[in-house]
Amino acid sequence: MLGLGVGFYKIGGNEYIAWEPTELGDKLIAWYKYNTGITTTTVGDVTTAITAWADQSGNSNNLTPSATDDTDVMPTHHADGSVFFQQSGDTLEFGTGLTLGKFAVYCRVKCSNFNDVLLEKSNDAEFIKFQTTTEFRIQPGSSRKDMAIPGGAGLANATKFTAGFERDGDGDFLASANGSSSTTSANTAISNTLDLDRVGAPAQTMNIYELIICDDGLSSLERADINSYLNNI
C-alpha cells in the first residue's frame, strides 16, 4: 500500500486505514497484539491467569506459560488490557524459539521500577532488558551491549513507553525509547545470533501491552510508523 503520512494508508478513493504491523510484510515473524488473542483460566483465587497469547502475524508462534495451574509462573490479563508480569517467575514461552541475526523488536510496556527482562533465553545467557530509565541492554551469547537512552526519552517508573531494539546487517545494535535512539553499539559478527525462548521474568513488575518482532532491521519510514502505532496504545 502507498503510505500517506505516518500511521495511515490509502486503500481507495478517500478511504484510509490505520497502519498495522502486517505492513512490515515478510519481516514480521511474531506479533502479540494489545488485548487480542489472550485466553485465561481461573487458578485458585486468580480469575485471569493467562494460558495463551496468540501470535497475530500468521506464523502461529503462540506464547504459553510453563504451567497452566501455577500462578507463581503465570502472568495475568490486567484490567487495562495488558499482560501483567507480577513476579520474576512469570514468563510466557514461544512455541518455537527465536534465533535472530538481524532483527527489530518493538513493544509498548510499563515497568514498576525497571531492571526488567523483556525477552530471554531460559538459561539467562541471552536477553533483551530494560536495565534503567537511562540504559537498555542486549546480550547475544556472552557479549553484552549497554546502550545509553537519552534523557529526552522521558522514561519513568510506572509510566507506559515505546521501546525498540534493532540489529542491522553489519551486526550493529541500537535501542530506542519513545523515539529517542541510543548511540550505536559496537558490532559483533552477525553469526553471533540472539537466541530467545521466552518473554518476561521481570525483576519488579512489568506490563506488556504489545510486542512486535521482525527478523530484519527497519527503514526510517517503518520505524516512524511502528512508533506512531505503538504510541497510540
N, C-alpha and C positions, 0 to 999 in steps of 0.2 A: 504493500500500500504506500501511497505517497503521503509523507508526513507534512502537515501544515501547522507548524508551531509545536512547542513542547507539549506532549501528552494527548494530542488529538489527531485523528486521521480521517481523511475524507473517503467515503465509500460510494459516493454518487450524488449528483445534484448538490443540494445544500445539507446533505446528511453527513454527520460526523459521529465517530465512536471514540471513546476514551482508549488510550494506549493500554495494552496488557502485555505481560511477558512473552506471550506467544509470538509477538512481533520480532523477537530475537531469533526466530527460526531454528535452524539446526544447532545453534549454540546452546539453546536451552536444554538442560538434561534433567532438571528437577525443579518443581515449583510447588511450594506449600503455601496455599493462599489463605489470606485472613478470613477466619470464621467460616471456612469452607472445607468440606471433606473430613470433618472431625467427628469421630464416633467415641462414645463414652459408655461407662458402666458404673454401677454402684459397688463400692468395696467398703464394707463397714459403714461408717457414717459419712463417707465421701461419695457424693452422687454424681460427680463429673470427672471421674478418673478416666484418662484418655486411653483407649485401646488402639487407635489408629489415627494418623493424619495423612490423608490420601494425596498422592502426587498428582497435580493437575497438568503436568507437562505432556502427558500421553505416554510416558515411559514406565508407569506403574511401579515406581520405586517408592513404595509407601513406607511411612515411618510407624514403628510399633514399639511399645515398651518391652523391656527384658522379661517382665512378668505381668500378667493381667489380673493378679489377685493380691498385689502388694503395693500399698500406697507409698511405701518408702522409696519406690523406684518409678512411680507413675506420675507424670505431670498431670495437671488438671486443666479443664476448659474454664477459663476465667470469665467472670461476668462481662468483662469488656471485649470478649471475643478472642482474646489472645490465648496462647498456650503458656501455662504458668508452671515454671520450674521452681519448686519451692525449697528444694534442698539438693545437696551435692549428689545424691544418688539418683535424682530424677533425670532420665535420659529417654530419647527415642532413637531407635536403631534403624538404619537404612536397610531395606530389603536386600539391596545389592550395594556393597561398599563402593566408595568413590576412589579412583586413582587419578589425580589431577596433575597434569603438567602445566599447560596454560589454563587459566580459569578466571572466572569472575563470580564472586559470591556477594550478594546484596541482601539486606534484611532491614526490617523495621523492628526495633526492640526497645526494652526498658530494663535497666539494671538498678537494683536497690542500692548497691554500693560498689559496683564494678568488680574487678578481679574475676570475671566470669568467662568460662569457656563457651564458645558458640558451637564449634564443631571439633571433634577429636577422633583419634584412633583409640580404641578401648584400653590399650596399654599406656595411654597418656604420652606416648613418644612423639606424636604429631598432633598439631592443633591450630585452630584459629581462635584468638582470645581478645576480649576487651580488658586489657590489663588495668588501665586507669582512665580518667577523663582526658588525659593528655598522651596516652600511649596505647597502641594496639600491637599485637604480636601474631606472627605466623611462624610455625616451626615445621618444615618438611624434614623428616629424618632428625638428625641431631643439630641442624643448622638453624638456630633461632634468629628471626628477623624482628628487631624492635623498631617500630615506626612511630615517630612523634606526630601527634594530632594537633594541628594549630588551635590555639586558644579561641580563635574566632568561630570554631565549630560550636561553641556554647554547650558542651556536654555537662550534664548534671545528674546527680543521683535521682532515681525515681522519676525520670523525665524521658519520654519517648524520643528516639533519634533514629536516623537512617545511616546505616554503615555499609561500606563496601570494601572488598578485598580483591585485588587483581594481581595476576602474573602474566606478563606478555611472553612472546615467543623467544625473547632473548634471556628469559629467566629473571627479569627484574620484577620486584614486588612493590606494591603500593597499597596504602589503605586510605580510606576517606571517612569522614563523619559529617553529616548534614551538608555534603557537597564540598567540604574543605579537605584537600588532599595532603597527605604526608609527603615528605621528600621520598624519592625512590630508593628502596633498599638495595644494597649491593646484590648482584645476581648470583645465582648458582646454576649449574648445568640443568637444563630442562629435564634431563633424565632423572634428576633428584625429585621425584614426584611427591605430592602431598596426598597421603593415604588416610582416608577418613571413613569411619563406620557408624558414627552416632552424633546426635545433636544433644546439647545440654551439659550436665554436670557442672552447674554454676557453683561458685564459692559462696555466694549470698543467695538472693532470689532474682529471677530473670523472667520477663515476659517476652515471648516472640510472637509478633503479630503476623509477619510474613517472611518467607525465606525463598530466595531465588538463586539457583546455581547453574552456571554455564561452564562449558569446557573450552572456553576461549576468552580472550580479553574483549573489551567493548570499544566501539568507536566513541568519539566525543558526543555525537548525537544520541547514541544508545545510552550512554552514561547520563546525559541530561534527562532523557525520557524515563529511565528507571528511577532516578532520584525523585523526579516530579511525581511519578506514580506512587512511590512508597511514602512520600511526604504527606499524601492525602489520606493515609490510613490513620 
